[in-house]
Amino acid sequence: MQTVLVLITFSLAVGFLLKKFVWDPIFESRKRTVTTVDGGRTKCGNKDCACH
């Protein structure tokens, strides 16, 4: 019984590390970035609120 719990915990830990360091970086690059008028350098955020 104790071995099963150890294997489940180890599998969850490995799955978390793979998701964090392998899966997310691969698919994060595929996300579309929000563009602004000045190339993303606005001081008020990602939306062009015409305050600059």
Summary of the structure (lengths in Angstrom):
residues: 52
radius of gyration: 20.5
end to end distance: 63.3
largest distance: 63.3
contacts: 89
relative contact order: 0.09
helix: 52%
strand: 0%
